């Protein structure tokens, strides 16, 4: 039984970071559908998405979990 691996994610932090990235992407898309974003707003949403991607990538490198599904 030792060393038995399952496909079920076991890292809560990884799941939280994936959810955060998905949430940023979804909110940005929906806001863009509601109205035209100003260049400043568009840049800010891009920055938020890149920051969320970076946090997830750093976590994956440090912790060794996940497979970069959303990045």
N, C-alpha and C positions, 0 to 999 in steps of 0.2 A: 504494500500500500504506500510505502514511502516513495516519493517521486511520482506519484500518480498525478497527471495533469488533466485538467478539464478545460473546456472552451468557455466556461463561465468566468466573466471578469471578477476578480477578487479585490481589486484596488479601488477603494471608494474615492480617493483623490483623483485618480485617472478618470473615473466616471464623471466626477464633478467638473473637471476641466473640459471634457468632451461636451458636456451639457452647456457649459458656459460659452464655448465656441459656437455650438449650434444656435444658442439663444442670440448671440451677437449677429450671426449671419441672418437669422430669421427676422429679427427686429429691423435690421438694415433694409432687407428686401421689402418688408411690409411698409416701412416708412417711405421708401422710394416709390411704392405703388400708390400710396395715398396722395403724394405730392412730389413735385420736383425738388430734389435736394440742392441746396446751394453748394458751390464748390468747397466751401469751408466745411459744411456738414458731410459731404461726400468724403473728404479727406479724413475727417474725424472717424467716420464709420470704418474706413479702410485701416486706420491706425488701430482702432479697437479690435478688429478682426486679426490683424497681424500680431497684436499683443497676446490675444487669446491663443493663436497658433503657436507662438513662441513659448508661452507657458506650458502648453501641452507637450511640445517637443522637448523642452528641458526636463520635464517630469519623466517622459519616456526614456530619455538618455540616462537620467540619474537613477531611476527606479527599475528600468528594464521591462516595463509592462506596456501593453498595447502594441498595436501594429500600424499606427498612423492612419487609421481608417478615415478620419475626417480632414486630415491636413493635406 
